Amino acid sequence: MDNRIPVTLLTGFLGSGKTTLLNKLLHNPAMRDTAVIINELGDAGLDQIFANSNLAQNIESEHIADNTVLLSSGCLCCSLKNELADTMRDLFFKRALQAIPKFKRLVIETTGMADPGPILANLMNEPVIESVYRLDAVVVTIDSVYGLQQLTANQEALKQAAVADVLLLTKPDLASDTQVNDLALKLSAINPGATQHRVVHGDIDPAFIIDAGLFNIATKQAEPQRWLRAPVKNNLPKGTLPQKTHDDEIKSFTVTMPTALKWRELKPVILKLCQTHGEKLLRLKGIIHADDQPAPLAIHAVHFTPYPPTLLEGWSEAEPDSRIVIIGKGLDELEIRKILMQV
């Protein structure tokens, strides 16, 4: 079990319903022991965000530290005034000094125009951050009415959808069945490995959002198949080579690795892959069964940065297949497969 604090990155295009979702989550008892970093918009701090909410009358809160509010639900909220990494370090040190409650997980809300890739890369490349936090899941809100239009017109919206672990289709009550179904199909084509949920007025079971990644906090067991969410294999005729994608096309594919692997040999290959294709590589996730490791490994990379693997102690598979999921923009699938098969 990885004892680092799991982090959920919550993002979504402008007007996609993140604030409504957050307000509901902040008042859900299941969010107890959760810290939430809320990105400030202009001069609006926590109090202003709550004041503008139609749930403001239900808020009972206590200021317990600088820019930090403890809600009656047990959810700890912090406004983002400095760099995100600074805020995360500050929260952890206050937690260690018992200046704030000992939160068990962290949710980060980003601005609607944020590209999650660089955020993940910067955070997970910080030594202190990487040692005390781990990425649990990327959750993205998509407007059911305007989602298709935004995915077509805005690269940020497209990248958000492509790297998501969980896609929340918001405002389905305001859209036609055709709009919602077409959006769901489009998202499945962009990111076939992500789970999808339809959310009305921000109502959703937090279990679909928090602790939705590599480890199940309730059972303290690894659930890598759920975390990996490998796309369905392409139904290409045997012997057909993968087709090169257009430069503006985002796609995902799975590479099944040879059965006899050594991590010491695969590690430099992953690094080479990131260095060679990092600009177009939005995300890499994998489960590796290596002969030189005592247990399977979960590996993860964003753009140019591969991160230390997580040892999945106590977990095994009946058929120990090593596989790596690649998500990228304009990647040459054939070239990627050649690089990975060098081991």
C-alpha positions in Angstrom: 0.0 0.0 0.0 1.4 3.4 -1.0 1.0 5.6 2.0 1.4 8.9 0.2 -1.6 11.3 0.2 -3.7 10.6 -2.9 -4.4 13.7 -5.1 -7.5 14.1 -7.4 -7.1 16.8 -10.1 -10.5 18.3 -10.9 -10.6 20.3 -14.1 -13.0 21.1 -16.9 -13.6 23.8 -19.5 -15.1 27.2 -18.5 -18.7 26.9 -17.5 -18.7 23.1 -17.3 -20.0 23.0 -13.8 -16.9 22.6 -11.6 -18.1 25.1 -9.0 -21.5 23.5 -8.7 -19.9 20.1 -8.3 -17.4 21.4 -5.7 -20.1 23.0 -3.6 -22.0 19.7 -3.5 -18.8 17.7 -2.7 -17.8 20.1 0.1 -21.0 19.4 2.0 -21.0 15.7 1.5 -20.0 13.7 4.7 -18.1 11.3 2.6 -15.6 14.1 1.9 -14.6 14.2 5.6 -10.8 14.2 6.0 -10.4 15.6 2.5 -8.4 18.8 1.8 -9.5 20.9 -1.3 -7.4 23.5 -3.0 -9.6 26.0 -4.7 -8.1 28.1 -7.4 -8.7 31.8 -6.9 -10.3 33.7 -9.7 -9.2 37.3 -9.6 -9.8 38.7 -6.1 -12.3 36.1 -5.2 -11.2 34.1 -2.2 -12.9 31.2 -0.3 -15.4 33.5 1.4 -16.4 35.1 -1.9 -16.7 31.8 -3.7 -19.0 30.5 -0.9 -21.0 33.8 -0.8 -21.8 33.5 -4.5 -23.0 29.9 -4.0 -26.7 29.1 -3.6 -25.5 26.7 -0.9 -24.0 29.6 1.2 -26.8 29.4 3.8 -25.7 25.9 4.6 -22.0 26.7 5.2 -20.7 26.5 8.7 -17.0 27.0 8.7 -14.1 27.8 10.9 -10.9 29.7 9.9 -8.1 27.6 11.3 -5.0 28.8 9.4 -4.1 31.3 6.7 -6.4 30.9 3.7 -7.7 27.7 5.2 -11.3 26.9 6.2 -12.7 23.8 8.0 -16.3 23.1 7.0 -18.8 21.4 9.2 -18.6 18.4 6.8 -15.0 17.9 7.9 -13.7 19.0 4.5 -10.7 21.3 4.7 -10.6 24.1 2.1 -7.6 26.2 1.1 -7.5 29.0 -1.5 -4.6 29.0 -4.0 -2.7 32.3 -3.7 0.9 31.1 -4.3 2.2 28.5 -6.8 0.3 25.3 -6.5 3.4 23.4 -5.3 4.0 25.9 -2.6 0.4 25.6 -1.4 0.6 21.8 -1.4 3.9 21.9 0.6 2.3 24.4 3.0 -0.7 22.2 3.6 1.5 19.1 4.2 3.7 20.9 6.7 0.7 22.4 8.6 -0.7 18.9 8.7 2.5 17.5 10.1 2.6 20.2 12.8 -1.0 19.5 13.6 -1.9 23.1 12.8 -4.7 21.7 10.6 -6.6 18.4 10.7 -4.8 15.3 9.3 -6.5 15.1 5.9 -6.3 11.8 4.1 -6.7 13.0 0.5 -6.4 16.1 -1.6 -8.6 17.5 -4.3 -7.2 20.3 -6.6 -9.5 22.4 -8.6 -7.9 24.1 -11.6 -9.0 27.0 -13.9 -11.1 26.1 -16.9 -8.4 27.0 -19.4 -5.7 24.8 -17.7 -3.9 22.1 -19.6 -3.6 19.3 -17.0 -0.4 17.8 -18.5 2.0 20.5 -17.5 0.3 20.8 -14.1 0.9 17.0 -13.5 4.4 17.2 -14.8 5.4 20.1 -12.6 3.9 18.8 -9.5 5.2 15.2 -9.8 8.7 16.4 -10.6 9.0 18.3 -7.3 11.0 16.2 -4.9 9.0 17.1 -1.7 5.7 16.9 -3.5 6.5 13.5 -5.1 7.6 12.1 -1.8 4.4 12.9 0.1 1.7 13.0 -2.6 0.7 10.7 -5.4 -1.7 11.2 -8.2 -4.9 9.3 -7.7 -7.1 10.4 -10.7 -7.8 13.2 -13.1 -11.5 14.1 -13.1 -12.9 16.3 -15.9 -16.3 18.0 -16.2 -17.8 18.3 -19.7 -20.8 20.5 -20.5 -23.5 18.2 -22.1 -24.9 21.2 -24.1 -21.7 22.8 -25.4 -19.2 19.9 -24.9 -18.9 18.8 -28.6 -18.4 22.4 -29.7 -15.7 23.0 -27.1 -13.9 19.8 -27.9 -13.7 20.9 -31.6 -12.8 24.5 -31.0 -10.5 24.4 -28.0 -7.3 22.3 -27.6 -7.4 22.7 -23.8 -10.8 21.1 -23.6 -9.6 18.3 -25.9 -6.5 17.6 -23.8 -8.5 17.7 -20.6 -10.8 15.0 -21.9 -7.9 12.9 -23.3 -5.9 12.6 -20.1 -9.0 12.1 -17.8 -9.5 9.0 -15.7 -13.1 10.0 -15.0 -15.3 12.1 -17.3 -18.4 13.8 -15.8 -21.0 14.8 -18.3 -22.7 17.8 -16.6 -26.1 19.4 -17.2 -27.6 16.5 -19.1 -31.0 17.7 -18.0 -30.5 20.8 -20.2 -29.4 18.9 -23.3 -31.3 16.7 -25.6 -30.8 12.9 -25.6 -29.0 13.2 -28.9 -26.6 15.8 -27.6 -25.7 13.8 -24.6 -25.3 10.5 -26.5 -23.2 12.1 -29.3 -21.0 13.7 -26.6 -20.6 10.4 -24.8 -19.6 8.7 -28.1 -17.1 11.4 -29.0 -15.5 11.2 -25.5 -15.3 7.4 -25.9 -13.4 7.9 -29.1 -11.0 10.4 -27.6 -10.5 8.5 -24.3 -11.9 5.0 -24.4 -10.2 4.1 -21.1 -12.0 6.7 -19.0 -15.2 6.0 -17.0 -18.2 8.3 -17.7 -20.9 9.6 -15.4 -23.8 11.9 -16.0 -24.2 14.5 -13.3 -27.2 16.7 -12.7 -26.8 19.8 -10.4 -23.5 18.5 -9.2 -25.0 15.4 -7.5 -22.6 12.5 -7.6 -21.4 9.8 -5.2 -17.9 11.0 -4.2 -16.7 7.4 -4.4 -16.7 7.9 -8.2 -14.3 10.8 -7.9 -12.1 10.4 -4.8 -10.0 7.3 -4.2 -10.7 6.2 -7.8 -7.2 5.5 -8.8 -4.5 2.9 -8.2 -5.4 2.0 -4.6 -8.8 1.4 -2.9 -8.5 3.3 0.3 -11.3 1.3 1.9 -9.7 -2.1 1.4 -6.1 -0.7 1.3 -5.5 -2.9 -1.7 -4.2 -2.1 -5.1 -6.7 -2.1 -8.0 -4.4 -1.5 -11.0 -6.8 -2.8 -13.6 -9.3 -0.1 -12.6 -6.5 2.5 -12.6 -5.1 1.5 -16.0 -8.4 1.4 -17.8 -6.7 0.0 -20.9 -8.5 0.9 -24.2 -10.1 -1.9 -26.1 -7.8 -3.4 -28.7 -8.1 -2.3 -32.3 -9.9 -4.9 -34.4 -7.3 -4.7 -37.2 -6.6 -7.7 -39.5 -3.6 -9.7 -38.4 -0.4 -8.3 -39.9 -1.9 -4.8 -40.3 0.4 -2.0 -39.2 -0.8 0.9 -37.1 -1.6 4.0 -39.1 0.2 7.2 -38.4 -2.0 9.9 -36.9 -2.5 13.5 -38.0 -0.6 16.1 -36.0 -3.8 17.4 -34.4 -5.3 14.0 -33.6 -5.4 12.7 -30.0 -5.5 9.0 -29.6 -4.7 6.2 -27.1 -3.5 2.7 -27.6 -2.1 -0.2 -25.6 1.2 -1.9 -26.0 1.5 -5.4 -24.7 5.0 -6.1 -23.7 7.1 -9.3 -23.9 6.5 -11.8 -21.1 10.1 -11.9 -19.8 11.0 -8.4 -18.7 13.6 -6.8 -16.5 12.8 -3.4 -15.0 16.4 -2.3 -15.2 16.2 -2.8 -18.9 12.8 -1.3 -19.5 13.4 1.8 -17.3 15.9 3.5 -19.8 13.5 2.7 -22.7 10.7 4.5 -20.9 13.0 7.5 -20.3 14.0 7.5 -24.0 10.3 7.4 -25.1 9.6 10.4 -22.9 12.6 12.3 -24.1 11.9 11.6 -27.8 8.1 12.0 -27.8 7.5 14.1 -24.6 6.0 17.1 -26.4 3.2 14.9 -27.9 3.0 12.4 -25.0 0.1 13.5 -22.9 0.1 10.6 -20.5 1.6 7.1 -20.1 0.3 4.4 -17.6 1.3 0.8 -17.3 1.4 -2.4 -15.3 4.7 -4.2 -15.5 5.5 -7.8 -14.4 9.3 -7.7 -14.2 11.5 -10.7 -13.4 13.9 -8.5 -11.3 11.1 -7.1 -9.0 9.4 -8.8 -6.0 5.9 -7.6 -7.2 4.3 -6.0 -10.2 5.0 -2.3 -10.9 2.6 0.5 -11.7 4.4 3.1 -14.0 3.3 6.6 -14.9 4.7 9.4 -17.0 3.5 12.8 -18.3 5.2 14.5 -21.2 8.9 14.4 -20.7 8.7 13.2 -17.1 8.6 9.5 -16.0 7.9 9.0 -12.3 9.2 6.5 -9.8 7.2 3.2 -10.1 4.9 2.0 -7.4 5.5 -1.6 -6.2 2.1 -3.4 -6.0 2.9 -5.6 -3.0 0.4 -8.3 -2.4 -1.2 -8.0 -5.8 -0.9 -10.4 -8.7 -2.7 -11.5 -11.9 -3.7 -15.0 -13.1 -2.3 -14.0 -16.5 0.7 -11.6 -15.8 0.6 -9.5 -18.9 2.7 -6.3 -18.9 0.9 -3.5 -20.8 1.4 0.2 -21.3 -1.3 2.7 -22.2 -0.2 5.6 -24.3 -2.2 8.8 -24.7 -0.9 11.4 -27.1 -1.4 14.1 -29.7 -0.1 13.2 -33.2 2.0 10.3 -32.0 3.5 7.8 -34.4 2.1 4.5 -32.9 4.4 2.3 -35.0 7.5 4.2 -33.8 6.3 4.1 -30.1 5.9 0.3 -30.4 9.4 -0.1 -31.9 10.9 1.9 -29.0 9.1 -0.2 -26.3 10.0 -3.5 -28.0 13.7 -2.8 -27.7 13.8 -4.5 -24.3 
